[in-house]
């Protein structure tokens, strides 16, 4: 769809989204924000997609905001109008936050495969994914404080769901860099693996062999995890189950398990 962000559709139903500025460690130039949003939103209504793998081309996932952006700010060029930050352009989010929130609105699981670095805005994009697979030697940082800024790409929202408040303060106030093992321990990452992309594609393939309707129902409930009341989550469980149980897709899952064969599911309408 765009040179800055590529998308590869696998025949199995996996959509592989690739941040594609490897010569700049996939740093976020202005045009890249729109490209990420366009690609992400194209997947929201694509019923043929059953899982998404999000990765960066080259030696890094994403180094954050492109340094030239800061140099331009110093020179008084391309300054961001503060009103643009306050304006809600995508529901509760502005354009800058949408590059991260769009992954939660995609109705199927999104797996981020991270290597090299995930700094600042790059980390916040990854936090919007359902799962984050990292190498042991990755470098991750909430780096905004280094530039005199705060998180502004939905990082506060997602960190609230993933880490303790004191851990968030430790990371945000200092902007220190953490490796893969510590990132898992703190809650920023899901798992340390030798090859995040290969593992992500394998996991995505397994997901494509599960009921698409059940996966979508599970993601809807998990998206409520951080802010719904106990009563609302209990009701969501019952509501989603009532839409699945006894339907053709659920019965196919049962029959395939009994017959010890791969299930045959249809994409949702």
Beta strands, then each sheet from edge to edge (+ up, - down):
strand 1: 5-9
strand 2: 14-19
strand 3: 51-56
strand 4: 110-114
strand 5: 117-119
strand 6: 131-134
strand 7: 139-141
strand 8: 191-192
sheet 1: 1+ 2- 3- 4- 6- 8-
sheet 2: 5+ 7+
end
